[in-house]
Amino acid sequence: MTSTLALLGGTPAVTAPEPHFTWPPLGESAKHAVLAQLEQAVSIYDRSGVIEHLENELSDYHGVMHVVLTSSGTAALHSMYMACGIGPGDQVIVPAYTFFATVTPLLHLGAVPVLADCDETGTLDPKDVTQRITPQTKALVVTHMWGRPADMASLKAIAEEHSLTLLEDASHAHGAAIDGRRIGTFGRAAAFSMNGPKPLSAGEGGFVLTDDDEVYYRVLLHGQYNKRCRNELPDAHPLYRYAVTGMGLKFRIHPLAARIALDQLGHLDSYLEGRATIATYLCEQLGQLPGITAPELPPGVRSSWYGLPLCYCSNELDGLPVARFYDALQAEGCREVDRPGSTCPLNLLPLFQEPEPLLPAYNDELTYAPGDFPAAEAVHGGTLKLPVWHREEDMPLVDSYIEAFHKVTDRYRDLQG
Ligand SMILES: Cc1ncc(COP(=O)(O)O)c(C=O)c1O
């Protein structure tokens, strides 16, 4: 029998010093590169230097013609939506379960986000999407939650059948793929975040991918005015005369951030391989415990393992509430076990229930309420998320987390009453 639970006065299972997980892993090469960049340029107005280098590398990595770096993922999404012609009154089907920045840029374009529920994997449920399509629906946006690719075959077929623009928020899923095809290449365009913990991190930053020349030009006009527009739009393009001002927003990435991302991109595939090994091990070990269901990937699907979303099933532990189970894991020293907070079903957030005090144009357009998206709310409420480590030397820590889960599930009855 395992020892007394730490929450009840016993000794914690995880004793390694904190932090247990940090990201991105910045080695000597990154530090040298950033110092060198400091000497070269800290402000770049055109597509040159590290900006050109990173855009070319991202373009090769994804096999996509155009890449535009941005200051954040939110900016990338905003530019992508604008460039795809989404505007006032357009309905855009978006996941109810995503980080809110997938959707908030639409509110600044006057579009109407139409939330759709997820399936048990936490990604868009194609059946729910279909029933939300109306004559006003213009686009369908997919988020690959926690790095696990959504069901793109079904979603792409729906978009094609209804002539919807398919767009990806690939902010969790750098390097993820379905049958070798990289996430971010399934629709007309894709937006990625590269902020702190993202699989490909710049510290802060983002980018848009597209094979569509017109989308590319308009992404530039939206957030990269003057030099980039003057150099990259063809002189004969009808919008060339706007090149100096573009649409007047500035969403350029910082060159030091671009340099960090360039270094990280060189390591991305090896990070993902390491993560895949440890994720498989964690799923095998934790998925066999009562109360825990581990994610399963269909054949041919590669996740970026931005997070490992475990599903807690209280009915397998006599109804023990997830909050109590989580508290017990935290007390065991599993400081990295997370119950996602701000990444939650959007109908639970005031901005999507009553946006009017902040966004007066939406006086009665968005009136979502708790209970509207049962699947998303169930998935979110039961999720215990772990980071996925990638190095061999992380294994003792991984094993101590597994031991803590065993201990809490073995002794869960001690937590009742
Ligand atoms: C799915 C998703 N979309 C968009 C964003 C916004 O990216 P950024 O923070 O770089 O603006 C995030 C950031 O966490 C995200 O997780």
The ligand as a Gaussian input file, in Angstrom:
#p B3LYP/6-31G(d) Opt

LIG

0 1
 C       -5.070000      28.938000     -29.789000
 C       -4.448000      30.288000     -29.613000
 N       -4.720000      31.239000     -30.507000
 C       -4.179000      32.471000     -30.425000
 C       -3.329000      32.807000     -29.394000
 C       -2.813000      34.199000     -29.292000
 O       -1.441000      34.248000     -29.505000
 P       -0.557000      35.452000     -28.900000
 O       -0.561000      35.295000     -27.427000
 O        0.788000      35.224000     -29.505000
 O       -1.176000      36.716000     -29.350000
 C       -2.997000      31.844000     -28.434000
 C       -2.082000      32.192000     -27.330000
 O       -1.993000      31.571000     -26.320000
 C       -3.580000      30.556000     -28.540000
 O       -3.334000      29.617000     -27.639000

